[in-house]
Amino acid sequence: MRIDKRNLEIIDDTMAQVLRDKTPQQRLAIAFSMWNSAKIQLINYLRSQHSDWNEEMIKKEVARRLSHGAAGTTQTPD
């Protein structure tokens, strides 16, 4: 498989087979773990960038970002 360095979303054939061999429940568990990891990283990033924000502001901003704005807008200090 030739990898185009401009496209990081290409999955390796071996990894694709590993995922195909997983049960639907296992694939869902993997996806949930990835989602949870992204959420934790975003929480930590926002805390480091906005030390003046309280937990409620961080929680709302995480929801807004992870829902691509569907969770509503947040008035955040600049």
mmCIF file of the N, C-alpha and C atoms, coordinates in Angstrom:
data_MODEL
# 
_entry.id   MODEL 
# 
loop_
_atom_site.group_PDB 
_atom_site.id 
_atom_site.type_symbol 
_atom_site.label_atom_id 
_atom_site.label_alt_id 
_atom_site.label_comp_id 
_atom_site.label_asym_id 
_atom_site.label_entity_id 
_atom_site.label_seq_id 
_atom_site.pdbx_PDB_ins_code 
_atom_site.Cartn_x 
_atom_site.Cartn_y 
_atom_site.Cartn_z 
_atom_site.occupancy 
_atom_site.B_iso_or_equiv 
_atom_site.pdbx_formal_charge 
_atom_site.auth_seq_id 
_atom_site.auth_comp_id 
_atom_site.auth_asym_id 
_atom_site.auth_atom_id 
_atom_site.pdbx_PDB_model_num 
ATOM 1   N N  . MET A 1 1  ? 0.850   -1.185 0.000  1.00 0.00 ? 1  MET A N  1 
ATOM 2   C CA . MET A 1 1  ? 0.000   0.000  0.000  1.00 0.00 ? 1  MET A CA 1 
ATOM 3   C C  . MET A 1 1  ? 0.891   1.243  0.000  1.00 0.00 ? 1  MET A C  1 
ATOM 4   N N  . ARG A 1 2  ? 0.685   2.108  -0.951 1.00 0.00 ? 2  ARG A N  1 
ATOM 5   C CA . ARG A 1 2  ? 1.446   3.354  -1.033 1.00 0.00 ? 2  ARG A CA 1 
ATOM 6   C C  . ARG A 1 2  ? 0.715   4.418  -0.221 1.00 0.00 ? 2  ARG A C  1 
ATOM 7   N N  . ILE A 1 3  ? 1.422   5.068  0.660  1.00 0.00 ? 3  ILE A N  1 
ATOM 8   C CA . ILE A 1 3  ? 0.807   6.074  1.528  1.00 0.00 ? 3  ILE A CA 1 
ATOM 9   C C  . ILE A 1 3  ? 1.112   7.464  1.003  1.00 0.00 ? 3  ILE A C  1 
ATOM 10  N N  . ASP A 1 4  ? 0.069   8.228  0.830  1.00 0.00 ? 4  ASP A N  1 
ATOM 11  C CA . ASP A 1 4  ? 0.190   9.625  0.425  1.00 0.00 ? 4  ASP A CA 1 
ATOM 12  C C  . ASP A 1 4  ? 0.332   10.444 1.704  1.00 0.00 ? 4  ASP A C  1 
ATOM 13  N N  . LYS A 1 5  ? 1.471   11.067 1.911  1.00 0.00 ? 5  LYS A N  1 
ATOM 14  C CA . LYS A 1 5  ? 1.732   11.808 3.145  1.00 0.00 ? 5  LYS A CA 1 
ATOM 15  C C  . LYS A 1 5  ? 0.787   12.985 3.343  1.00 0.00 ? 5  LYS A C  1 
ATOM 16  N N  . ARG A 1 6  ? 0.083   13.396 2.292  1.00 0.00 ? 6  ARG A N  1 
ATOM 17  C CA . ARG A 1 6  ? -0.864  14.509 2.420  1.00 0.00 ? 6  ARG A CA 1 
ATOM 18  C C  . ARG A 1 6  ? -2.185  14.052 3.033  1.00 0.00 ? 6  ARG A C  1 
ATOM 19  N N  . ASN A 1 7  ? -2.418  12.748 3.067  1.00 0.00 ? 7  ASN A N  1 
ATOM 20  C CA . ASN A 1 7  ? -3.674  12.232 3.595  1.00 0.00 ? 7  ASN A CA 1 
ATOM 21  C C  . ASN A 1 7  ? -3.385  11.314 4.771  1.00 0.00 ? 7  ASN A C  1 
ATOM 22  N N  . LEU A 1 8  ? -3.578  11.816 5.973  1.00 0.00 ? 8  LEU A N  1 
ATOM 23  C CA . LEU A 1 8  ? -3.280  11.041 7.177  1.00 0.00 ? 8  LEU A CA 1 
ATOM 24  C C  . LEU A 1 8  ? -4.420  10.122 7.586  1.00 0.00 ? 8  LEU A C  1 
ATOM 25  N N  . GLU A 1 9  ? -5.528  10.142 6.835  1.00 0.00 ? 9  GLU A N  1 
ATOM 26  C CA . GLU A 1 9  ? -6.679  9.329  7.202  1.00 0.00 ? 9  GLU A CA 1 
ATOM 27  C C  . GLU A 1 9  ? -6.670  7.955  6.547  1.00 0.00 ? 9  GLU A C  1 
ATOM 28  N N  . ILE A 1 10 ? -5.644  7.650  5.786  1.00 0.00 ? 10 ILE A N  1 
ATOM 29  C CA . ILE A 1 10 ? -5.549  6.340  5.144  1.00 0.00 ? 10 ILE A CA 1 
ATOM 30  C C  . ILE A 1 10 ? -5.199  5.312  6.204  1.00 0.00 ? 10 ILE A C  1 
ATOM 31  N N  . ILE A 1 11 ? -5.958  4.230  6.222  1.00 0.00 ? 11 ILE A N  1 
ATOM 32  C CA . ILE A 1 11 ? -5.691  3.179  7.195  1.00 0.00 ? 11 ILE A CA 1 
ATOM 33  C C  . ILE A 1 11 ? -4.886  2.067  6.521  1.00 0.00 ? 11 ILE A C  1 
ATOM 34  N N  . ASP A 1 12 ? -3.916  1.557  7.224  1.00 0.00 ? 12 ASP A N  1 
ATOM 35  C CA . ASP A 1 12 ? -3.075  0.479  6.734  1.00 0.00 ? 12 ASP A CA 1 
ATOM 36  C C  . ASP A 1 12 ? -3.925  -0.767 6.513  1.00 0.00 ? 12 ASP A C  1 
ATOM 37  N N  . ASP A 1 13 ? -3.619  -1.541 5.466  1.00 0.00 ? 13 ASP A N  1 
ATOM 38  C CA . ASP A 1 13 ? -4.388  -2.750 5.153  1.00 0.00 ? 13 ASP A CA 1 
ATOM 39  C C  . ASP A 1 13 ? -4.401  -3.737 6.318  1.00 0.00 ? 13 ASP A C  1 
ATOM 40  N N  . THR A 1 14 ? -3.276  -3.872 7.004  1.00 0.00 ? 14 THR A N  1 
ATOM 41  C CA . THR A 1 14 ? -3.201  -4.791 8.149  1.00 0.00 ? 14 THR A CA 1 
ATOM 42  C C  . THR A 1 14 ? -4.119  -4.328 9.271  1.00 0.00 ? 14 THR A C  1 
ATOM 43  N N  . MET A 1 15 ? -4.099  -3.038 9.557  1.00 0.00 ? 15 MET A N  1 
ATOM 44  C CA . MET A 1 15 ? -4.967  -2.501 10.609 1.00 0.00 ? 15 MET A CA 1 
ATOM 45  C C  . MET A 1 15 ? -6.431  -2.624 10.214 1.00 0.00 ? 15 MET A C  1 
ATOM 46  N N  . ALA A 1 16 ? -6.733  -2.421 8.942  1.00 0.00 ? 16 ALA A N  1 
ATOM 47  C CA . ALA A 1 16 ? -8.112  -2.569 8.472  1.00 0.00 ? 16 ALA A CA 1 
ATOM 48  C C  . ALA A 1 16 ? -8.602  -3.993 8.722  1.00 0.00 ? 16 ALA A C  1 
ATOM 49  N N  . GLN A 1 17 ? -7.744  -4.976 8.479  1.00 0.00 ? 17 GLN A N  1 
ATOM 50  C CA . GLN A 1 17 ? -8.135  -6.365 8.715  1.00 0.00 ? 17 GLN A CA 1 
ATOM 51  C C  . GLN A 1 17 ? -8.325  -6.637 10.205 1.00 0.00 ? 17 GLN A C  1 
ATOM 52  N N  . VAL A 1 18 ? -7.461  -6.081 11.034 1.00 0.00 ? 18 VAL A N  1 
ATOM 53  C CA . VAL A 1 18 ? -7.610  -6.240 12.489 1.00 0.00 ? 18 VAL A CA 1 
ATOM 54  C C  . VAL A 1 18 ? -8.973  -5.710 12.923 1.00 0.00 ? 18 VAL A C  1 
ATOM 55  N N  . LEU A 1 19 ? -9.347  -4.542 12.410 1.00 0.00 ? 19 LEU A N  1 
ATOM 56  C CA . LEU A 1 19 ? -10.643 -3.955 12.781 1.00 0.00 ? 19 LEU A CA 1 
ATOM 57  C C  . LEU A 1 19 ? -11.809 -4.763 12.221 1.00 0.00 ? 19 LEU A C  1 
ATOM 58  N N  . ARG A 1 20 ? -11.652 -5.311 11.011 1.00 0.00 ? 20 ARG A N  1 
ATOM 59  C CA . ARG A 1 20 ? -12.715 -6.156 10.444 1.00 0.00 ? 20 ARG A CA 1 
ATOM 60  C C  . ARG A 1 20 ? -12.943 -7.400 11.291 1.00 0.00 ? 20 ARG A C  1 
ATOM 61  N N  . ASP A 1 21 ? -11.873 -7.905 11.892 1.00 0.00 ? 21 ASP A N  1 
ATOM 62  C CA . ASP A 1 21 ? -11.971 -9.121 12.698 1.00 0.00 ? 21 ASP A CA 1 
ATOM 63  C C  . ASP A 1 21 ? -12.599 -8.876 14.070 1.00 0.00 ? 21 ASP A C  1 
ATOM 64  N N  . LYS A 1 22 ? -12.744 -7.634 14.466 1.00 0.00 ? 22 LYS A N  1 
ATOM 65  C CA . LYS A 1 22 ? -13.363 -7.299 15.751 1.00 0.00 ? 22 LYS A CA 1 
ATOM 66  C C  . LYS A 1 22 ? -14.879 -7.457 15.650 1.00 0.00 ? 22 LYS A C  1 
ATOM 67  N N  . THR A 1 23 ? -15.498 -7.756 16.773 1.00 0.00 ? 23 THR A N  1 
ATOM 68  C CA . THR A 1 23 ? -16.960 -7.789 16.807 1.00 0.00 ? 23 THR A CA 1 
ATOM 69  C C  . THR A 1 23 ? -17.479 -6.351 16.794 1.00 0.00 ? 23 THR A C  1 
ATOM 70  N N  . PRO A 1 24 ? -18.746 -6.162 16.440 1.00 0.00 ? 24 PRO A N  1 
ATOM 71  C CA . PRO A 1 24 ? -19.301 -4.804 16.495 1.00 0.00 ? 24 PRO A CA 1 
ATOM 72  C C  . PRO A 1 24 ? -19.156 -4.179 17.885 1.00 0.00 ? 24 PRO A C  1 
ATOM 73  N N  . GLN A 1 25 ? -19.325 -4.976 18.921 1.00 0.00 ? 25 GLN A N  1 
ATOM 74  C CA . GLN A 1 25 ? -19.192 -4.463 20.279 1.00 0.00 ? 25 GLN A CA 1 
ATOM 75  C C  . GLN A 1 25 ? -17.762 -4.007 20.560 1.00 0.00 ? 25 GLN A C  1 
ATOM 76  N N  . GLN A 1 26 ? -16.787 -4.771 20.081 1.00 0.00 ? 26 GLN A N  1 
ATOM 77  C CA . GLN A 1 26 ? -15.384 -4.393 20.272 1.00 0.00 ? 26 GLN A CA 1 
ATOM 78  C C  . GLN A 1 26 ? -15.060 -3.103 19.519 1.00 0.00 ? 26 GLN A C  1 
ATOM 79  N N  . ARG A 1 27 ? -15.578 -2.973 18.294 1.00 0.00 ? 27 ARG A N  1 
ATOM 80  C CA . ARG A 1 27 ? -15.328 -1.749 17.522 1.00 0.00 ? 27 ARG A CA 1 
ATOM 81  C C  . ARG A 1 27 ? -15.972 -0.545 18.194 1.00 0.00 ? 27 ARG A C  1 
ATOM 82  N N  . LEU A 1 28 ? -17.165 -0.734 18.741 1.00 0.00 ? 28 LEU A N  1 
ATOM 83  C CA . LEU A 1 28 ? -17.832 0.354  19.451 1.00 0.00 ? 28 LEU A CA 1 
ATOM 84  C C  . LEU A 1 28 ? -17.048 0.740  20.706 1.00 0.00 ? 28 LEU A C  1 
ATOM 85  N N  . ALA A 1 29 ? -16.523 -0.235 21.415 1.00 0.00 ? 29 ALA A N  1 
ATOM 86  C CA . ALA A 1 29 ? -15.714 0.048  22.608 1.00 0.00 ? 29 ALA A CA 1 
ATOM 87  C C  . ALA A 1 29 ? -14.448 0.822  22.233 1.00 0.00 ? 29 ALA A C  1 
ATOM 88  N N  . ILE A 1 30 ? -13.829 0.460  21.119 1.00 0.00 ? 30 ILE A N  1 
ATOM 89  C CA . ILE A 1 30 ? -12.647 1.187  20.646 1.00 0.00 ? 30 ILE A CA 1 
ATOM 90  C C  . ILE A 1 30 ? -13.018 2.625  20.320 1.00 0.00 ? 30 ILE A C  1 
ATOM 91  N N  . ALA A 1 31 ? -14.121 2.803  19.603 1.00 0.00 ? 31 ALA A N  1 
ATOM 92  C CA . ALA A 1 31 ? -14.560 4.156  19.232 1.00 0.00 ? 31 ALA A CA 1 
ATOM 93  C C  . ALA A 1 31 ? -14.867 4.988  20.475 1.00 0.00 ? 31 ALA A C  1 
ATOM 94  N N  . PHE A 1 32 ? -15.532 4.392  21.464 1.00 0.00 ? 32 PHE A N  1 
ATOM 95  C CA . PHE A 1 32 ? -15.843 5.117  22.693 1.00 0.00 ? 32 PHE A CA 1 
ATOM 96  C C  . PHE A 1 32 ? -14.563 5.526  23.418 1.00 0.00 ? 32 PHE A C  1 
ATOM 97  N N  . SER A 1 33 ? -13.591 4.624  23.463 1.00 0.00 ? 33 SER A N  1 
ATOM 98  C CA . SER A 1 33 ? -12.318 4.945  24.119 1.00 0.00 ? 33 SER A CA 1 
ATOM 99  C C  . SER A 1 33 ? -11.606 6.094  23.413 1.00 0.00 ? 33 SER A C  1 
ATOM 100 N N  . MET A 1 34 ? -11.660 6.098  22.080 1.00 0.00 ? 34 MET A N  1 
ATOM 101 C CA . MET A 1 34 ? -11.036 7.184  21.318 1.00 0.00 ? 34 MET A CA 1 
ATOM 102 C C  . MET A 1 34 ? -11.754 8.502  21.592 1.00 0.00 ? 34 MET A C  1 
ATOM 103 N N  . TRP A 1 35 ? -13.089 8.463  21.630 1.00 0.00 ? 35 TRP A N  1 
ATOM 104 C CA . TRP A 1 35 ? -13.891 9.663  21.914 1.00 0.00 ? 35 TRP A CA 1 
ATOM 105 C C  . TRP A 1 35 ? -13.558 10.195 23.307 1.00 0.00 ? 35 TRP A C  1 
ATOM 106 N N  . ASN A 1 36 ? -13.517 9.294  24.276 1.00 0.00 ? 36 ASN A N  1 
ATOM 107 C CA . ASN A 1 36 ? -13.225 9.686  25.653 1.00 0.00 ? 36 ASN A CA 1 
ATOM 108 C C  . ASN A 1 36 ? -11.819 10.273 25.767 1.00 0.00 ? 36 ASN A C  1 
ATOM 109 N N  . SER A 1 37 ? -10.865 9.689  25.070 1.00 0.00 ? 37 SER A N  1 
ATOM 110 C CA . SER A 1 37 ? -9.501  10.212 25.078 1.00 0.00 ? 37 SER A CA 1 
ATOM 111 C C  . SER A 1 37 ? -9.450  11.622 24.488 1.00 0.00 ? 37 SER A C  1 
ATOM 112 N N  . ALA A 1 38 ? -10.159 11.832 23.385 1.00 0.00 ? 38 ALA A N  1 
ATOM 113 C CA . ALA A 1 38 ? -10.204 13.165 22.770 1.00 0.00 ? 38 ALA A CA 1 
ATOM 114 C C  . ALA A 1 38 ? -10.840 14.176 23.719 1.00 0.00 ? 38 ALA A C  1 
ATOM 115 N N  . LYS A 1 39 ? -11.884 13.753 24.415 1.00 0.00 ? 39 LYS A N  1 
ATOM 116 C CA . LYS A 1 39 ? -12.564 14.637 25.369 1.00 0.00 ? 39 LYS A CA 1 
ATOM 117 C C  . LYS A 1 39 ? -11.619 15.039 26.504 1.00 0.00 ? 39 LYS A C  1 
ATOM 118 N N  . ILE A 1 40 ? -10.900 14.074 27.050 1.00 0.00 ? 40 ILE A N  1 
ATOM 119 C CA . ILE A 1 40 ? -9.957  14.355 28.138 1.00 0.00 ? 40 ILE A CA 1 
ATOM 120 C C  . ILE A 1 40 ? -8.850  15.295 27.662 1.00 0.00 ? 40 ILE A C  1 
ATOM 121 N N  . GLN A 1 41 ? -8.333  15.053 26.472 1.00 0.00 ? 41 GLN A N  1 
ATOM 122 C CA . GLN A 1 41 ? -7.288  15.926 25.932 1.00 0.00 ? 41 GLN A CA 1 
ATOM 123 C C  . GLN A 1 41 ? -7.805  17.343 25.736 1.00 0.00 ? 41 GLN A C  1 
ATOM 124 N N  . LEU A 1 42 ? -9.041  17.468 25.249 1.00 0.00 ? 42 LEU A N  1 
ATOM 125 C CA . LEU A 1 42 ? -9.629  18.787 25.044 1.00 0.00 ? 42 LEU A CA 1 
ATOM 126 C C  . LEU A 1 42 ? -9.840  19.503 26.374 1.00 0.00 ? 42 LEU A C  1 
ATOM 127 N N  . ILE A 1 43 ? -10.320 18.791 27.379 1.00 0.00 ? 43 ILE A N  1 
ATOM 128 C CA . ILE A 1 43 ? -10.499 19.380 28.713 1.00 0.00 ? 43 ILE A CA 1 
ATOM 129 C C  . ILE A 1 43 ? -9.165  19.916 29.226 1.00 0.00 ? 43 ILE A C  1 
ATOM 130 N N  . ASN A 1 44 ? -8.130  19.106 29.129 1.00 0.00 ? 44 ASN A N  1 
ATOM 131 C CA . ASN A 1 44 ? -6.813  19.529 29.614 1.00 0.00 ? 44 ASN A CA 1 
ATOM 132 C C  . ASN A 1 44 ? -6.261  20.694 28.805 1.00 0.00 ? 44 ASN A C  1 
ATOM 133 N N  . TYR A 1 45 ? -6.483  20.682 27.501 1.00 0.00 ? 45 TYR A N  1 
ATOM 134 C CA . TYR A 1 45 ? -6.033  21.793 26.659 1.00 0.00 ? 45 TYR A CA 1 
ATOM 135 C C  . TYR A 1 45 ? -6.738  23.084 27.058 1.00 0.00 ? 45 TYR A C  1 
ATOM 136 N N  . LEU A 1 46 ? -8.060  23.023 27.214 1.00 0.00 ? 46 LEU A N  1 
ATOM 137 C CA . LEU A 1 46 ? -8.811  24.225 27.577 1.00 0.00 ? 46 LEU A CA 1 
ATOM 138 C C  . LEU A 1 46 ? -8.397  24.747 28.949 1.00 0.00 ? 46 LEU A C  1 
ATOM 139 N N  . ARG A 1 47 ? -8.154  23.849 29.889 1.00 0.00 ? 47 ARG A N  1 
ATOM 140 C CA . ARG A 1 47 ? -7.686  24.280 31.213 1.00 0.00 ? 47 ARG A CA 1 
ATOM 141 C C  . ARG A 1 47 ? -6.345  25.002 31.109 1.00 0.00 ? 47 ARG A C  1 
ATOM 142 N N  . SER A 1 48 ? -5.467  24.493 30.257 1.00 0.00 ? 48 SER A N  1 
ATOM 143 C CA . SER A 1 48 ? -4.143  25.117 30.132 1.00 0.00 ? 48 SER A CA 1 
ATOM 144 C C  . SER A 1 48 ? -4.208  26.455 29.405 1.00 0.00 ? 48 SER A C  1 
ATOM 145 N N  . GLN A 1 49 ? -5.135  26.610 28.491 1.00 0.00 ? 49 GLN A N  1 
ATOM 146 C CA . GLN A 1 49 ? -5.247  27.841 27.717 1.00 0.00 ? 49 GLN A CA 1 
ATOM 147 C C  . GLN A 1 49 ? -6.110  28.900 28.393 1.00 0.00 ? 49 GLN A C  1 
ATOM 148 N N  . HIS A 1 50 ? -7.009  28.458 29.268 1.00 0.00 ? 50 HIS A N  1 
ATOM 149 C CA . HIS A 1 50 ? -7.963  29.378 29.900 1.00 0.00 ? 50 HIS A CA 1 
ATOM 150 C C  . HIS A 1 50 ? -8.027  29.109 31.402 1.00 0.00 ? 50 HIS A C  1 
ATOM 151 N N  . SER A 1 51 ? -6.968  29.432 32.097 1.00 0.00 ? 51 SER A N  1 
ATOM 152 C CA . SER A 1 51 ? -6.901  29.158 33.536 1.00 0.00 ? 51 SER A CA 1 
ATOM 153 C C  . SER A 1 51 ? -7.945  29.939 34.325 1.00 0.00 ? 51 SER A C  1 
ATOM 154 N N  . ASP A 1 52 ? -8.512  30.977 33.716 1.00 0.00 ? 52 ASP A N  1 
ATOM 155 C CA . ASP A 1 52 ? -9.528  31.779 34.391 1.00 0.00 ? 52 ASP A CA 1 
ATOM 156 C C  . ASP A 1 52 ? -10.936 31.193 34.238 1.00 0.00 ? 52 ASP A C  1 
ATOM 157 N N  . TRP A 1 53 ? -11.108 30.160 33.415 1.00 0.00 ? 53 TRP A N  1 
ATOM 158 C CA . TRP A 1 53 ? -12.426 29.558 33.215 1.00 0.00 ? 53 TRP A CA 1 
ATOM 159 C C  . TRP A 1 53 ? -12.739 28.595 34.355 1.00 0.00 ? 53 TRP A C  1 
ATOM 160 N N  . ASN A 1 54 ? -14.003 28.581 34.770 1.00 0.00 ? 54 ASN A N  1 
ATOM 161 C CA . ASN A 1 54 ? -14.423 27.599 35.766 1.00 0.00 ? 54 ASN A CA 1 
ATOM 162 C C  . ASN A 1 54 ? -14.809 26.293 35.059 1.00 0.00 ? 54 ASN A C  1 
ATOM 163 N N  . GLU A 1 55 ? -15.102 25.259 35.840 1.00 0.00 ? 55 GLU A N  1 
ATOM 164 C CA . GLU A 1 55 ? -15.399 23.941 35.266 1.00 0.00 ? 55 GLU A CA 1 
ATOM 165 C C  . GLU A 1 55 ? -16.642 23.962 34.381 1.00 0.00 ? 55 GLU A C  1 
ATOM 166 N N  . GLU A 1 56 ? -17.625 24.769 34.737 1.00 0.00 ? 56 GLU A N  1 
ATOM 167 C CA . GLU A 1 56 ? -18.845 24.852 33.927 1.00 0.00 ? 56 GLU A CA 1 
ATOM 168 C C  . GLU A 1 56 ? -18.537 25.425 32.544 1.00 0.00 ? 56 GLU A C  1 
ATOM 169 N N  . MET A 1 57 ? -17.699 26.441 32.483 1.00 0.00 ? 57 MET A N  1 
ATOM 170 C CA . MET A 1 57 ? -17.322 27.029 31.193 1.00 0.00 ? 57 MET A CA 1 
ATOM 171 C C  . MET A 1 57 ? -16.554 26.017 30.342 1.00 0.00 ? 57 MET A C  1 
ATOM 172 N N  . ILE A 1 58 ? -15.664 25.280 30.974 1.00 0.00 ? 58 ILE A N  1 
ATOM 173 C CA . ILE A 1 58 ? -14.901 24.263 30.248 1.00 0.00 ? 58 ILE A CA 1 
ATOM 174 C C  . ILE A 1 58 ? -15.839 23.178 29.742 1.00 0.00 ? 58 ILE A C  1 
ATOM 175 N N  . LYS A 1 59 ? -16.740 22.735 30.594 1.00 0.00 ? 59 LYS A N  1 
ATOM 176 C CA . LYS A 1 59 ? -17.696 21.691 30.216 1.00 0.00 ? 59 LYS A CA 1 
ATOM 177 C C  . LYS A 1 59 ? -18.538 22.124 29.014 1.00 0.00 ? 59 LYS A C  1 
ATOM 178 N N  . LYS A 1 60 ? -19.020 23.354 29.028 1.00 0.00 ? 60 LYS A N  1 
ATOM 179 C CA . LYS A 1 60 ? -19.835 23.861 27.920 1.00 0.00 ? 60 LYS A CA 1 
ATOM 180 C C  . LYS A 1 60 ? -19.024 23.971 26.634 1.00 0.00 ? 60 LYS A C  1 
ATOM 181 N N  . GLU A 1 61 ? -17.786 24.421 26.752 1.00 0.00 ? 61 GLU A N  1 
ATOM 182 C CA . GLU A 1 61 ? -16.948 24.561 25.560 1.00 0.00 ? 61 GLU A CA 1 
ATOM 183 C C  . GLU A 1 61 ? -16.583 23.201 24.981 1.00 0.00 ? 61 GLU A C  1 
ATOM 184 N N  . VAL A 1 62 ? -16.325 22.229 25.832 1.00 0.00 ? 62 VAL A N  1 
ATOM 185 C CA . VAL A 1 62 ? -16.047 20.871 25.363 1.00 0.00 ? 62 VAL A CA 1 
ATOM 186 C C  . VAL A 1 62 ? -17.264 20.331 24.617 1.00 0.00 ? 62 VAL A C  1 
ATOM 187 N N  . ALA A 1 63 ? -18.448 20.497 25.184 1.00 0.00 ? 63 ALA A N  1 
ATOM 188 C CA . ALA A 1 63 ? -19.674 20.030 24.527 1.00 0.00 ? 63 ALA A CA 1 
ATOM 189 C C  . ALA A 1 63 ? -19.872 20.726 23.187 1.00 0.00 ? 63 ALA A C  1 
ATOM 190 N N  . ARG A 1 64 ? -19.633 22.025 23.145 1.00 0.00 ? 64 ARG A N  1 
ATOM 191 C CA . ARG A 1 64 ? -19.811 22.776 21.903 1.00 0.00 ? 64 ARG A CA 1 
ATOM 192 C C  . ARG A 1 64 ? -18.853 22.273 20.824 1.00 0.00 ? 64 ARG A C  1 
ATOM 193 N N  . ARG A 1 65 ? -17.605 22.091 21.199 1.00 0.00 ? 65 ARG A N  1 
ATOM 194 C CA . ARG A 1 65 ? -16.607 21.663 20.210 1.00 0.00 ? 65 ARG A CA 1 
ATOM 195 C C  . ARG A 1 65 ? -16.836 20.236 19.743 1.00 0.00 ? 65 ARG A C  1 
ATOM 196 N N  . LEU A 1 66 ? -17.153 19.346 20.670 1.00 0.00 ? 66 LEU A N  1 
ATOM 197 C CA . LEU A 1 66 ? -17.337 17.947 20.287 1.00 0.00 ? 66 LEU A CA 1 
ATOM 198 C C  . LEU A 1 66 ? -18.633 17.716 19.524 1.00 0.00 ? 66 LEU A C  1 
ATOM 199 N N  . SER A 1 67 ? -19.578 18.635 19.644 1.00 0.00 ? 67 SER A N  1 
ATOM 200 C CA . SER A 1 67 ? -20.839 18.505 18.899 1.00 0.00 ? 67 SER A CA 1 
ATOM 201 C C  . SER A 1 67 ? -20.817 19.347 17.628 1.00 0.00 ? 67 SER A C  1 
ATOM 202 N N  . HIS A 1 68 ? -19.672 19.913 17.310 1.00 0.00 ? 68 HIS A N  1 
ATOM 203 C CA . HIS A 1 68 ? -19.517 20.798 16.140 1.00 0.00 ? 68 HIS A CA 1 
ATOM 204 C C  . HIS A 1 68 ? -20.500 21.953 16.195 1.00 0.00 ? 68 HIS A C  1 
ATOM 205 N N  . GLY A 1 69 ? -20.748 22.453 17.399 1.00 0.00 ? 69 GLY A N  1 
ATOM 206 C CA . GLY A 1 69 ? -21.615 23.614 17.577 1.00 0.00 ? 69 GLY A CA 1 
ATOM 207 C C  . GLY A 1 69 ? -23.063 23.283 17.864 1.00 0.00 ? 69 GLY A C  1 
ATOM 208 N N  . ALA A 1 70 ? -23.449 22.013 17.765 1.00 0.00 ? 70 ALA A N  1 
ATOM 209 C CA . ALA A 1 70 ? -24.848 21.641 17.978 1.00 0.00 ? 70 ALA A CA 1 
ATOM 210 C C  . ALA A 1 70 ? -25.286 21.813 19.427 1.00 0.00 ? 70 ALA A C  1 
ATOM 211 N N  . ALA A 1 71 ? -24.333 21.894 20.343 1.00 0.00 ? 71 ALA A N  1 
ATOM 212 C CA . ALA A 1 71 ? -24.661 22.050 21.763 1.00 0.00 ? 71 ALA A CA 1 
ATOM 213 C C  . ALA A 1 71 ? -24.900 23.503 22.130 1.00 0.00 ? 71 ALA A C  1 
ATOM 214 N N  . GLY A 1 72 ? -24.902 24.372 21.150 1.00 0.00 ? 72 GLY A N  1 
ATOM 215 C CA . GLY A 1 72 ? -25.141 25.788 21.412 1.00 0.00 ? 72 GLY A CA 1 
ATOM 216 C C  . GLY A 1 72 ? -23.847 26.558 21.487 1.00 0.00 ? 72 GLY A C  1 
ATOM 217 N N  . THR A 1 73 ? -23.983 27.845 21.539 1.00 0.00 ? 73 THR A N  1 
ATOM 218 C CA . THR A 1 73 ? -22.793 28.688 21.605 1.00 0.00 ? 73 THR A CA 1 
ATOM 219 C C  . THR A 1 73 ? -22.488 29.034 23.045 1.00 0.00 ? 73 THR A C  1 
ATOM 220 N N  . THR A 1 74 ? -21.249 29.255 23.303 1.00 0.00 ? 74 THR A N  1 
ATOM 221 C CA . THR A 1 74 ? -20.790 29.610 24.639 1.00 0.00 ? 74 THR A CA 1 
ATOM 222 C C  . THR A 1 74 ? -20.159 30.988 24.577 1.00 0.00 ? 74 THR A C  1 
ATOM 223 N N  . GLN A 1 75 ? -20.535 31.841 25.501 1.00 0.00 ? 75 GLN A N  1 
ATOM 224 C CA . GLN A 1 75 ? -19.882 33.138 25.606 1.00 0.00 ? 75 GLN A CA 1 
ATOM 225 C C  . GLN A 1 75 ? -18.587 32.919 26.363 1.00 0.00 ? 75 GLN A C  1 
ATOM 226 N N  . THR A 1 76 ? -17.476 32.974 25.651 1.00 0.00 ? 76 THR A N  1 
ATOM 227 C CA . THR A 1 76 ? -16.191 32.724 26.279 1.00 0.00 ? 76 THR A CA 1 
ATOM 228 C C  . THR A 1 76 ? -15.341 33.977 26.236 1.00 0.00 ? 76 THR A C  1 
ATOM 229 N N  . PRO A 1 77 ? -14.621 34.240 27.316 1.00 0.00 ? 77 PRO A N  1 
ATOM 230 C CA . PRO A 1 77 ? -13.746 35.408 27.316 1.00 0.00 ? 77 PRO A CA 1 
ATOM 231 C C  . PRO A 1 77 ? -12.592 35.208 26.351 1.00 0.00 ? 77 PRO A C  1 
ATOM 232 N N  . ASP A 1 78 ? -12.175 36.267 25.689 1.00 0.00 ? 78 ASP A N  1 
ATOM 233 C CA . ASP A 1 78 ? -11.059 36.164 24.733 1.00 0.00 ? 78 ASP A CA 1 
ATOM 234 C C  . ASP A 1 78 ? -9.746  36.460 25.372 1.00 0.00 ? 78 ASP A C  1 
# 
